[in-house]
Each structure stands twice: as C-alpha cells, then as structure tokens.
Amino acid sequence: MTKKRPAIGTTPVQSRVPVDVTDATFKANPFPFYAQLRAASPVFLVKLPTKQHAWLITRYDDVLNVLKDERFAKDRQNAMTPEQLKKLPWIPPMFKPLEHNMLDLDSPNHTRLRALVHKAFTPRLIEQMRGQIQALTNELLERAALGGGMDVIADFALPLPLTMIGRILGVPAQDNQKFHRWSKTLISAGTTRNLLVLIPSIMSFMGYLKKLIKERHAHPKDDLVTALVQAKDGSDQLSEDEILAMIIL
C-alpha cells in the first residue's frame, strides 16, 4: 500500500536543526538530508549565517504555492517591520546597488525590471551564447583528454561558467584571471564577517564593472552589458545600479 503524501502545509515541522546547512562538508553532499526533509519535514526552520532564522521549503508543490501567493514577499522592506529592519546586520555601502536585484524585488519594481531585461536577452544573443558554451565545453574536454584526466571541479565545473559569464558580458580576454578571482571572492562572501575581510577585493570588482558599463555607454559592442545599457521599454531604461545588480546576479 502506498503511503499517502501529507497535504501541503499540514506536516509537523521539526524545531531543531540537526546540521549546519552552510557548512562546506554538508554542501558537498546535502542530498540525503534534503530527501529526509521532503519526506518528514518539508517546512523546516534553519539558522542563516547572519544568525537570522528562515523557513526552508523543500517540496515542489509547496514552493510553487509560496511563489504564487501574494501574501509572501521577496523584498524585505515589504516583509519586515521597521523595528525588524533596524536589527538587520550592517551591509557595506558598496553593496547598496545589489538592492536593485530583480530576484529580491516585488511588483511593480520586479515587473518593470523583468520587462527591461527581457529586451536585452534577444533570440540572437541566446543562440550566440549556445554556440559559445558548446565551443568552450569542447575546449575544456579536449584539454583534459590531452592531459590524461582532470579535476572535474577545478578544470571544468568552475572555469566553464566563470569564463562564459565573462565572455557574454564582454570582459576582455586579458582580464579573465582577475574576473575569475573577483567572482570567486564575491561568491565566498556569505557572512558579514567575511564581507569585512573581502571589502577591498569587492570594491575593486564593483569599480571594474562600473567602468565596463561606462565604456559600453560610450562604445557599444556585441555583448550583454551593451544590450543591458541599450535596453528600453518606452522611455524607461536601466540605471547604472540596476545594470550592476543584473551583472552580479
């Protein structure tokens, strides 16, 4: 007899977190834990690196319902009281542009940004990306074959997306190494403590991207940054901070 799946929102929730979901060891193989959550505690209370608590939802139907329910908000300005907002951890000023991140906004701001970004991702650009991704994949695999093997993460899983992101954005080839280094630094900035240590590198990265945006305003090229700079919806255009947030995204 097949066990009946619990109705959405009715499964009891465990109150104790048995594992640190931000720990590197856990991240190496989180799948058994997630399977356990889906089976027994699909709505699970976790502690974030910022010491805040959040609900981790692991079932597809539940996630879909939350995303469609307008009572839930992505923008913390719409989800928290003024008192709660005052208690949020300090964020370095250079991260303020990232508040324009489309994934963290509600309508109508989200709808506006989505319409503008959609103008940038033309069918021609997407098809061009497909060809570049395939070419780079072949290049990395051929290099591994010539070397007699590879470290899947270091030689393929990391350089493939980082190199492609740089190429799509229009980062010059001579800047690839520092672009990769900055990207890894930004990814590693998971806690406020890390941010303080990494501020110099992140400031350099932000400065580089702002310079790239200004260059594309003055000298357009066939790349994504140019497409974002030129994207229009009537008289509306993306601001520099909005373009910066989209690049980081």
N, C-alpha and C positions, 0 to 999 in steps of 0.2 A: 504494500500500500504506500502510495506516495504521500510524503508529509506535506500538509497544506502550508503554503507560504504565508507568513503573517501579513496582515493588512498594513498598508503604508501608515506609518505614524503610530502604530499600536504596540510595537515591540518594546519590551522593557530596555532601558538604557543603563549600561554599567556606569558607575560613578568613579571608578578608579582606573587610571591609565597604567597598563602593565608594561609599557615600553615607551621610550622617548622616540617619537616619530621623526625627530630632526637629527637623530644620531646617525653618523656615517655608516656604522655597522648595520643598523636597521635598514637604511636606504639601499644597501647592497642587495637585500632580498626581503622586501616588505610584503611580498605576495601572500605567504601563508597567513600573516596577521590580517591582511585585508580580507582574505577569504573567510577567516574566522569572524570578522566584524560583520560582513554581509550576512552570514548565517545566524549570528546570535545578537549582535548589537549594531544594527545598521545606522543608528544615530548615536554618535559616540563623542563624549566630552574629552578634549585634548588641551594641553597647555602649549602655547606658542613660544618661540624663542624670546619674545618680548614680555613673557610672563603672563600674558593675557590668556583667557580661555576661549575656546571656539568649539563649534559643533562640526564633527567630521561625518559627512553623509556618504555612504558607500554603495547604495543601490541605485541603479539607473533610473527606475521609475520615481524614486524619491527625489533624486537630483533634478529630474525633469520638472516635477511638480514645484519644487522650490524656485527654479529658474522662471517658471511661468507665473508664479504667484506675486502680484504686485505689492503684497504686504512685506516682502523681503527687499532689502536694498543692497546695492553694491557700493554706493558712496557712503562712507562712514559719517559724513555730515548729515545724511538723512536717516541714519540708523542709531545715532548716539545722542544722548542729552548733552547740553552744554557742559555739565559737570563731568561727564564721562570723557568728553573731548579734551578737557583741560588736563586729564590724567594720562593722556597718551604719551608714550616716550618721545623725547626730543628728536627731531629729524633735522639733519644738517640742511642749511638753506639751499645748497645746490641740488637737493632732491625735490624742491618745490615744483619744478616743471613736470615731474612724474605724476603729480596730482591730476594732470590732464590725460592720464592713461585711460583709453576708451574702456578697458575692462573693469575699471573702478568707478564708472560713472553711470548714473541712471538717466532715464529720459527726462527732459528733451535733449540734454547735452550728449548722451550716448547716441541718440538717433542722428543728431547733427554731424558728429564726428564720423559715424559709420557711412553716412551719405558722401562725405568728402573723401574718405579713404577709398571708398568703392570706385571713385573716379580715377584714382591712381592705379588700381590693380586692373588694368585693361587685359583683354584676352591675349593680345600680342605680348605683353610683358610676362604673363603667366606661362605662355608657351615658350618664351625665351628662357625663363627660369628652368623649365623642364629640361631643355637641352643642355643647359649649363650644369645642372645637377647630375645628369647622366654622364656627361663628359668627365666631371671631377670624380665621380664614383669609379669610372673605368680607370682613371689615372691612379687613384689610390690603391685599387686592387692589383693593377699591373706592377706598381712599385712593391707591393707586398710579395707578389709572385717572384719578382727578381731577387728580393731579399731572402726568400725561403721561408717567409712567415711574417706575422705581425702581432702586435698587441692591439686587440680589437678596439679598445677604448682610446688609447693614445694615438694609434696610427689610422683610425678610421672614424669611430663614433664622434670624436671631438673635432678633428680637422674638417670633416665634411660639412657640418652645419656652420661652423665658425667661418670657414673660407667662403662658403656660399653666401652667407649673410653679408660679408664684406664685399663680394663681387656684385651682388644685387644692389647694395646701397651705392656702389660706385667708389669704394675705398681703393686708392691706388695700390698696385701690387707691392710697391716698396714699403707700404705701411702695414702690410699683413701681420707681421710678427707683433708689433705693438698693439694692433687692433685686437688680435687674439688674446694678448696679455691683459688688456683692459677689460675685454669681455669676460674673461675668467674671474677677474677681480670683482666685477660687478655682480656676477653670479654668486660669488662666495660671501657677499655682504648680507648675510642672513640675520644678523642681530645688531642691535645698537652698538654693542661693544666692538664688533667687527668694523662697523661704519667709521668709528673714530680713528681706528688704525689705518683704514684704507682711504680716508678722505683725500690725501694728496693724489693718489692714482686716479680716483674717481673724478676729481676736479680736472685733471689733465684730459681724461676721456671726454667729459662734457665739453670742455673747451675745444677739443678736436672736432667733435660733432657739430658744434655751433659754427665753427669755421667752415666745415664742409657744407652746411646749409647755406651760409652766406655766399660761398663760391658758386653754388648751383643757382642761386638767385641771379648772380651776375653772368655766369657762363653755364647755361643748361647743357646737360648731357643725357645720354640714353640710359638712365639708371633710376632706381626707386626714389632716391632723395629728390631728384628733379621732378619726378611725377608727383610727389607729395607737395613740393613747392608750387607746382603749377595747377594742382587740383582746385577746381572751383565748382560751387553749387550756387548758380546765380552770381551774386556779388560777394558771396561768402568764401573765405579762404582759411586755410590752417595757419595759426600763429606759429612763431618760432618754437615756443614751448610745446605746442601740440605736436609739431613735427618731431621734436626731440623725444617726446614721450612715445611716439609711434616707433621711432627707430629703436629705442631701448626695449620696447615691447617685443 
